[in-house]
């Protein structure tokens, strides 16, 4: 049974909020309820048939893009390009993915540098939903109808610099605010009142937006938001946005994509393009904070598949496609396995669901001592684009998005 880290325990107790109306096993935002890539759902199958779990249904109509789905109260939300417009989309899961509504964020203005379509995972909070378009359109919409409640333009309103592959972050909800990363010199990170869209604070420290998403944590005794910007890992105070510390070693000059993980006062981030991963210990002396490198490893060049932290060990895909486990205390690699390929991950009860960017889906039993591929199958009806949207498990169903296609598999234990 997975034990919560001290940081996750703090999030549950004092900071993290998502809709109380959501089902306990929903997946209402990027990387799940606690933004850590971990499903705490019970009763999931720990092996699959040789041809994969039962396909319940498949649906087209999601459009062009790499947006990972989010799920709340029987509705799946995602984003896609359709007929020259960038859309926020809703599908009824009780009716095998029947379309409910679609809301245009505006015309497609960014080609995605050869990989067109939005990447943001919508964030569901109560009766509202929040997302970011490829061009920097930050939108709050009514979750039931799709009606836009308020919106901002990262570029026009905050001087944001659109990254090469477009904005990719998934908005963070924290209490009564929603937080995002325009990446402008005057507004690297901004917090808004989630109900009205009125700015709560903004902080500018020169960093442009990367491709990662914020997390909210308690580090060195201070509530803060940790982000992986174009320049490195940063921590800003949750009340006011003051830059507290930064750690640049895990960053590269091309694309910093993976959401950071935190264990106690240790922050770990990693990137691809030959870079690797590094851990920094955050300390404070009065009002001053310091990030001191604990270790750096070239054996976690995590491009965009994400990192999962379980019991002090980090699981992730190291370029060019090696699943690794590293000890967060020492930085040492515990094991490695090439079988799952270059993959994105979610974790449940001692297993990883690993989705290769080439389409294979593996169920991998893991511990700090060893890993074993228990089951695997090839996703049918593959598009000609990489399968970058992360796998999602909600209420006993595994969802895989591949461009215009959505697949729903029964992964409940029999």
Buried (B, 14 or more C-beta within 10 A) or exposed (E): EBEBBEBBEBBEEEBBBBBEEBBEBBBBBBBBBBBBBBBBBEEBBBEBEEEBBEBBEBBEBBBBBBBBBBBBBBBBBBBBBBEEBBBBBBBBBEEEBEEBBBBBBBEBBBEBEEBBBBBBBBBBBBBBBBBBBBBBBBBBBBBBEBEBBBBBBBBEBBBBBBBEBBBBBBBBBBEEBBBBBBBBBBBBBBBBEBBEBEBBBBBBBEBBBBBBBBBBBBBBEBBBBBBBBBBBBBBBBBEEBBBBBBBBBBBBEBBBBBBBBBBBBBBBBBBBEEBBBBBBBBBBEEEEBBBEEBBBBEBBBBBBBBBBBBEBBBBBBBBEBBBBBBBBEEBEBBBEBEBBBBBBBBBBBEBBBBBBBBBBBBBBBBBBEEBEBBBBBEBBEBEEBBBBBBBBBBBBBBBBBBBBBBBBBBBBEE
